[in-house]
Amino acid sequence: MFMFIFLLLFGSAVIAFGIYAIKNPYSWWFRNLFDDREPSDLWVWYLKLVGTITIGMGAMIILFGTQHLFI
């Protein structure tokens, strides 16, 4: 049961990070350390794509974590 709760929380955090990447692609989290330029449209599109993939990975973590309920 502990493993399921851990994977549920971890999957939720991954999903939240993916949603944050889609909603706010201009955040300093997604920039190089000393890069003050504005991100290009291609970079913003890429971050939104990666955010969508991250949401899917978080859902898979939660889905695969449900197997620990039946053991």
C-alpha positions as CSV (number, residue, x, y, z in Angstrom):
1,M,0.0,0.0,0.0
2,F,2.9,2.4,0.8
3,M,4.3,1.9,-2.7
4,F,0.9,2.8,-4.3
5,I,0.6,6.0,-2.3
6,F,4.2,6.9,-3.2
7,L,3.6,6.3,-6.9
8,L,0.3,8.2,-6.8
9,L,2.0,11.2,-5.3
10,F,5.0,10.9,-7.7
11,G,2.7,10.6,-10.7
12,S,0.7,13.5,-9.6
13,A,3.8,15.6,-9.2
14,V,5.0,14.6,-12.8
15,I,1.5,15.6,-14.2
16,A,1.6,18.9,-12.3
17,F,5.1,19.6,-13.8
18,G,3.8,18.8,-17.3
19,I,0.8,21.1,-16.8
20,Y,3.2,23.9,-15.6
21,A,5.3,23.4,-18.7
22,I,2.3,23.8,-21.0
23,K,0.8,26.8,-19.1
24,N,4.1,28.7,-18.6
25,P,6.7,27.8,-21.2
26,Y,8.5,31.2,-20.6
27,S,9.5,30.2,-17.0
28,W,13.1,30.5,-15.9
29,W,12.9,26.7,-15.1
30,F,13.1,26.0,-18.8
31,R,16.0,28.3,-19.8
32,N,19.7,27.9,-19.8
33,L,21.5,29.3,-16.8
34,F,22.7,32.7,-18.2
35,D,20.6,33.0,-21.3
36,D,18.5,36.2,-21.2
37,R,17.1,36.0,-24.7
38,E,13.5,35.4,-25.4
39,P,12.7,31.8,-26.3
40,S,11.9,31.2,-30.0
41,D,8.5,29.9,-31.2
42,L,10.1,26.5,-31.9
43,W,11.3,26.2,-28.4
44,V,7.9,27.1,-26.9
45,W,6.3,24.5,-29.2
46,Y,8.8,22.0,-28.1
47,L,8.2,22.7,-24.4
48,K,4.5,22.3,-24.9
49,L,5.1,18.9,-26.7
50,V,7.3,17.8,-23.9
51,G,4.8,18.9,-21.3
52,T,2.1,16.8,-23.0
53,I,4.4,13.8,-23.0
54,T,5.2,14.4,-19.4
55,I,1.5,14.3,-18.5
56,G,1.2,11.0,-20.3
57,M,4.2,9.6,-18.4
58,G,2.7,10.7,-15.1
59,A,-0.6,9.0,-15.9
60,M,1.4,5.8,-16.8
61,I,3.2,6.0,-13.4
62,I,-0.1,6.1,-11.6
63,L,-1.7,3.4,-13.8
64,F,1.3,1.0,-13.4
65,G,1.3,1.8,-9.7
66,T,-2.2,0.4,-9.2
67,Q,-0.7,-3.1,-9.5
68,H,0.6,-2.7,-6.0
69,L,-3.0,-2.6,-4.7
70,F,-3.6,-6.2,-5.7
71,I,-0.4,-7.7,-4.2
